[in-house]
Amino acid sequence: MNRGTWYALAAYTVWGVLPIFWKWLHHLPALEIVAHRMIWSFVFLALVLTMRQEWQALWRAARHRRVILAFLATALLLTANWLVYVWAVNAGHIVETSLGYFINPLVNVLLGVIFLRERLRAGQWAAIAVAAAGVLYLTVSYGALPWIALALAFTFGFYGLLKKATPLTSLQGLTLETSVLFVPTLLYLGLLGWTGTGSFGAGSWRTDLLLILAGVMTTGPLLLFAAAARRVPLSMMGVLQYIAPTLQFLIGVLLYHEPFTPVRLVGFCLIWIALLIYSVEGVMAHRRPAAVAGGA
C-alpha cells in the first residue's frame, strides 16, 4: 500500500474509534463538550495554518460577505451534527450513529439529484431504494423514525452540499467555520465558568486534558484525510469510508453491549445491501470508460 492509503486508513480508524473518546467525557453535557471541541479545534487549526502559511488565502475568501454567510451555515450544520453525535454516543446509541454514517453516502447522492440536478444510473437508484426500504422497515418495526441516524446523515449531507460551493480547502474551511462561532462559543463557556457550572479548570486535570484533546481528535483525522485525498483514487476512498461506521458499529455492540435485536439486524442488512450495490455499481461505472478507451 502507498502512503496515501495508510493516511486514509489512519483517518477513518480514528473517526471509527471516536465513540470511546467521547465516552470518557460522558459525565459532561454534550453541549459543553461540543463547545470545547469547537474552541480547541480552532486553536489547533490556527497553529497548522500558521505553520503552513495559509492565512492569506483564508483572509482573501473571508472578505466576501457571501462566503462568510456560507461558512456560517456550514458551521451551524457541523455544530448540529457534532451535538447529536456526542449526545447519542454518551446516551448509549452508538449503533444508531453508525447507521447514520452508513447511509450518509446515499443521502449525498440523493441531495445531488435534488439540488444539483445530477442524473443517477439505474444501480444508484436501486441502492437508494433498498436503503429507503431499510429505514422504512426500522421505522415500522420500532414505531418511530431512526431520527439519530437520519439527523447525522442529513446534517452532514447538507454540510457537504454547501461545501461544494465554497472556495477553500477542507482545512481552511474548517478553520473559518470554527472561527465564526469562536466568540459565541467562548462566551457560552465563560458563562458556565462564571456561574460555577463549567467543568474546565474545576479541579480535574484529566477532564481538562480530554477537552483540549477534543481539538486534536477533530483536526488530526482531517489532516490525514486531506493528505490521503491527494494521493488515493476517489473510488478507493469511497470504499475505505465504510471503515469508520463499521468500527463504530462493532464498538457499540461488542464493547458497550448495546442491544442489536434480530429486527434491527434486518434493517441494517438492507442498508448494507444498498451500500454493496452502490459500491459495486460505482466501481463498474469507473472501469467502463477505461475499458472503452482501451478498446479504442
C-alpha positions as CSV (number, residue, x, y, z in Angstrom):
1,M,0.0,0.0,0.0
2,N,1.2,3.5,-0.7
3,R,1.5,6.3,1.8
4,G,-1.9,7.8,0.9
5,T,-3.7,4.6,1.7
6,W,-2.1,4.5,5.1
7,Y,-3.2,8.1,5.7
8,A,-6.8,7.2,4.8
9,L,-6.8,4.1,7.0
10,A,-5.5,6.1,9.9
11,A,-8.1,8.9,9.4
12,Y,-11.1,6.5,9.1
13,T,-9.8,4.4,12.0
14,V,-9.6,7.5,14.3
15,W,-13.1,8.5,13.3
16,G,-14.3,5.0,13.9
17,V,-12.9,4.8,17.5
18,L,-14.1,8.3,18.5
19,P,-17.0,6.9,20.5
20,I,-14.5,5.6,23.0
21,F,-13.0,9.1,23.4
22,W,-16.4,10.7,23.9
23,K,-17.4,8.0,26.4
24,W,-14.5,9.2,28.6
25,L,-16.4,12.6,28.8
26,H,-19.8,11.1,29.4
27,H,-20.2,12.9,32.7
28,L,-20.3,16.3,30.9
29,P,-23.3,17.8,29.0
30,A,-23.0,17.2,25.2
31,L,-23.3,21.0,24.5
32,E,-20.3,21.7,26.8
33,I,-18.2,19.0,25.1
34,V,-19.1,20.3,21.6
35,A,-18.2,23.9,22.7
36,H,-14.8,22.8,23.8
37,R,-14.4,20.8,20.6
38,M,-15.1,24.0,18.6
39,I,-12.7,26.1,20.6
40,W,-9.8,23.8,20.7
41,S,-10.3,22.7,17.1
42,F,-9.9,26.4,16.1
43,V,-6.8,26.7,18.3
44,F,-5.1,23.7,16.6
45,L,-6.2,24.6,13.1
46,A,-4.9,28.1,13.6
47,L,-1.5,26.7,14.6
48,V,-1.5,24.4,11.5
49,L,-2.4,27.3,9.2
50,T,0.3,29.4,10.7
51,M,2.9,26.7,10.1
52,R,1.7,26.2,6.5
53,Q,1.4,29.9,5.9
54,E,-2.1,29.6,4.5
55,W,-3.7,32.5,6.4
56,Q,-3.6,34.8,3.3
57,A,-5.9,32.6,1.3
58,L,-8.3,32.5,4.2
59,W,-8.4,36.2,4.6
60,R,-9.0,36.7,0.9
61,A,-12.1,34.5,1.0
62,A,-13.3,35.9,4.3
63,R,-13.6,39.4,2.8
64,H,-16.6,38.3,0.8
65,R,-19.9,38.5,2.6
66,R,-21.4,35.6,0.6
67,V,-18.5,33.3,1.7
68,I,-18.9,34.3,5.4
69,L,-22.7,33.5,5.2
70,A,-22.0,30.2,3.5
71,F,-19.5,29.2,6.2
72,L,-21.8,30.4,9.0
73,A,-24.4,28.0,7.6
74,T,-21.9,25.1,7.3
75,A,-20.7,25.9,10.9
76,L,-24.2,25.6,12.2
77,L,-24.8,22.3,10.4
78,L,-21.5,21.0,11.7
79,T,-22.4,22.0,15.2
80,A,-25.7,20.3,15.0
81,N,-24.0,17.2,13.7
82,W,-21.4,17.2,16.5
83,L,-24.1,17.8,19.1
84,V,-26.3,14.9,18.0
85,Y,-23.4,12.6,17.7
86,V,-21.8,13.3,21.0
87,W,-25.1,13.2,22.8
88,A,-26.1,9.9,21.1
89,V,-22.8,8.2,21.9
90,N,-23.0,9.1,25.6
91,A,-26.7,8.2,25.7
92,G,-26.0,4.7,24.5
93,H,-26.9,5.0,20.8
94,I,-23.6,4.3,19.1
95,V,-25.1,1.6,16.9
96,E,-27.7,4.1,15.6
97,T,-24.9,6.7,15.0
98,S,-23.1,4.1,12.8
99,L,-26.3,3.7,10.8
100,G,-26.3,7.4,10.1
101,Y,-22.8,7.3,8.6
102,F,-23.6,4.1,6.7
103,I,-26.5,5.8,4.9
104,N,-24.7,9.2,4.5
105,P,-23.1,8.4,1.1
106,L,-26.6,7.5,-0.2
107,V,-28.0,10.7,1.2
108,N,-25.3,12.6,-0.6
109,V,-26.3,11.1,-3.9
110,L,-30.0,11.9,-3.2
111,L,-29.2,15.6,-2.4
112,G,-27.1,15.8,-5.6
113,V,-30.2,14.8,-7.5
114,I,-32.5,17.2,-5.8
115,F,-30.3,20.3,-5.6
116,L,-27.6,19.8,-8.3
117,R,-29.8,18.1,-10.9
118,E,-27.4,15.2,-11.1
119,R,-28.6,12.2,-13.1
120,L,-28.3,8.8,-11.5
121,R,-27.7,5.4,-13.1
122,A,-30.1,2.5,-12.5
123,G,-27.8,0.9,-10.0
124,Q,-27.6,4.1,-7.9
125,W,-31.4,4.4,-7.9
126,A,-31.6,0.7,-6.8
127,A,-29.2,1.4,-3.9
128,I,-31.3,4.3,-2.7
129,A,-34.5,2.3,-2.9
130,V,-33.1,-0.6,-0.9
131,A,-31.7,1.9,1.7
132,A,-35.1,3.6,1.9
133,A,-36.7,0.2,2.5
134,G,-34.3,-0.4,5.3
135,V,-35.1,2.9,7.0
136,L,-38.8,2.3,6.5
137,Y,-38.5,-1.2,8.0
138,L,-36.8,0.1,11.1
139,T,-39.4,2.8,11.4
140,V,-42.3,0.4,11.2
141,S,-40.6,-2.2,13.4
142,Y,-39.8,0.3,16.2
143,G,-42.8,2.6,15.7
144,A,-40.5,5.7,15.3
145,L,-38.1,7.1,12.8
146,P,-34.4,6.3,13.5
147,W,-34.0,10.1,14.0
148,I,-30.5,10.0,15.3
149,A,-29.2,8.2,12.1
150,L,-31.2,10.5,9.8
151,A,-30.2,13.7,11.7
152,L,-26.5,12.7,11.3
153,A,-26.8,11.7,7.7
154,F,-28.7,14.8,6.6
155,T,-26.8,17.4,8.6
156,F,-23.6,16.0,7.2
157,G,-25.1,15.6,3.8
158,F,-26.2,19.3,3.6
159,Y,-22.9,20.3,5.1
160,G,-21.1,18.6,2.2
161,L,-23.5,20.1,-0.3
162,L,-22.8,23.6,0.8
163,K,-19.1,23.0,1.0
164,K,-19.1,22.2,-2.7
165,A,-19.8,25.9,-3.5
166,T,-17.1,27.3,-1.2
167,P,-13.6,28.2,-2.5
168,L,-11.5,27.0,0.4
169,T,-9.8,23.7,1.2
170,S,-11.2,21.4,3.9
171,L,-8.6,22.6,6.3
172,Q,-9.1,26.3,5.6
173,G,-12.9,25.8,5.6
174,L,-13.0,24.2,9.0
175,T,-10.8,26.9,10.4
176,L,-13.3,29.5,9.1
177,E,-16.2,27.5,10.4
178,T,-14.8,27.3,13.9
179,S,-13.7,30.9,13.8
180,V,-17.2,32.3,13.0
181,L,-18.6,30.6,16.1
182,F,-15.5,31.1,18.3
183,V,-16.7,34.2,20.1
184,P,-20.3,33.0,20.9
185,T,-18.8,29.6,22.0
186,L,-16.2,31.3,24.2
187,L,-18.9,33.5,25.7
188,Y,-21.0,30.4,26.5
189,L,-18.1,28.6,28.2
190,G,-17.3,31.9,30.0
191,L,-20.9,31.9,31.3
192,L,-20.5,28.4,32.5
193,G,-17.3,29.3,34.4
194,W,-18.9,32.4,35.9
195,T,-21.9,30.5,37.2
196,G,-19.7,27.7,38.5
197,T,-21.3,25.0,36.3
198,G,-18.4,24.7,33.9
199,S,-16.1,21.7,34.0
200,F,-12.9,23.1,32.6
201,G,-10.5,24.2,35.3
202,A,-12.8,22.9,38.0
203,G,-10.2,20.6,39.6
204,S,-10.0,17.5,37.3
205,W,-6.8,17.7,35.2
206,R,-7.9,14.5,33.3
207,T,-11.2,16.2,32.2
208,D,-9.3,19.4,31.2
209,L,-6.8,17.3,29.1
210,L,-9.6,15.4,27.4
211,L,-11.4,18.6,26.5
212,I,-8.2,20.0,25.0
213,L,-7.5,16.8,23.1
214,A,-11.0,17.0,21.6
215,G,-9.4,19.6,19.2
216,V,-6.6,17.2,18.3
217,M,-9.1,14.3,17.8
218,T,-11.0,16.6,15.4
219,T,-8.2,18.2,13.4
220,G,-5.8,15.1,13.3
221,P,-8.1,12.9,11.2
222,L,-8.9,15.8,9.0
223,L,-5.2,16.4,8.1
224,L,-4.7,12.7,7.5
225,F,-7.8,12.7,5.2
226,A,-6.7,15.7,3.3
227,A,-3.3,14.1,2.7
228,A,-4.9,10.8,1.6
229,A,-7.4,12.5,-0.8
230,R,-4.4,13.9,-2.8
231,R,-2.8,10.5,-3.2
232,V,-5.7,7.9,-3.3
233,P,-8.2,7.4,-6.1
234,L,-11.7,8.6,-5.3
235,S,-13.1,5.1,-5.9
236,M,-10.8,3.7,-3.2
237,M,-11.7,6.4,-0.8
238,G,-15.3,5.6,-1.4
239,V,-14.7,2.0,-0.2
240,L,-12.5,3.0,2.7
241,Q,-15.0,5.4,4.1
242,Y,-17.1,2.5,5.5
243,I,-14.2,1.6,7.9
244,A,-15.4,4.4,10.3
245,P,-19.1,3.4,10.7
246,T,-18.1,-0.3,10.8
247,L,-15.8,0.3,13.7
248,Q,-18.5,2.4,15.5
249,F,-21.0,-0.4,15.0
250,L,-18.6,-3.0,16.4
251,I,-17.7,-0.8,19.4
252,G,-21.4,-0.2,20.1
253,V,-22.3,-3.9,20.0
254,L,-19.2,-5.6,21.3
255,L,-17.6,-3.1,23.7
256,Y,-20.6,-1.3,25.1
257,H,-23.1,-4.1,24.6
258,E,-25.8,-2.0,23.0
259,P,-28.9,-4.1,22.0
260,F,-28.9,-5.4,18.5
261,T,-32.1,-7.3,18.0
262,P,-33.0,-9.5,15.0
263,V,-35.4,-6.8,13.9
264,R,-32.6,-4.2,13.9
265,L,-30.3,-6.7,12.1
266,V,-32.8,-7.0,9.2
267,G,-32.9,-3.2,8.8
268,F,-29.1,-2.9,8.9
269,C,-28.8,-5.8,6.4
270,L,-30.9,-3.8,3.9
271,I,-28.7,-0.8,4.4
272,W,-25.6,-2.9,3.9
273,I,-27.0,-4.5,0.8
274,A,-27.7,-1.0,-0.5
275,L,-24.1,0.1,0.1
276,L,-22.9,-3.1,-1.6
277,I,-25.0,-2.3,-4.7
278,Y,-23.8,1.3,-4.6
279,S,-20.1,0.4,-4.2
280,V,-20.1,-2.3,-6.9
281,E,-22.0,-0.2,-9.3
282,G,-19.6,2.7,-8.8
283,V,-16.5,0.5,-9.4
284,M,-18.1,-0.9,-12.6
285,A,-19.0,2.6,-13.8
286,H,-15.4,3.8,-13.3
287,R,-14.0,0.8,-15.1
288,R,-16.3,1.0,-18.1
289,P,-14.8,4.2,-19.6
290,A,-11.3,2.8,-19.1
291,A,-12.3,-0.4,-20.9
292,V,-13.8,1.6,-23.8
293,A,-10.7,3.7,-24.1
294,G,-8.5,0.6,-24.1
295,G,-10.6,-1.0,-26.8
296,A,-10.4,2.1,-29.0
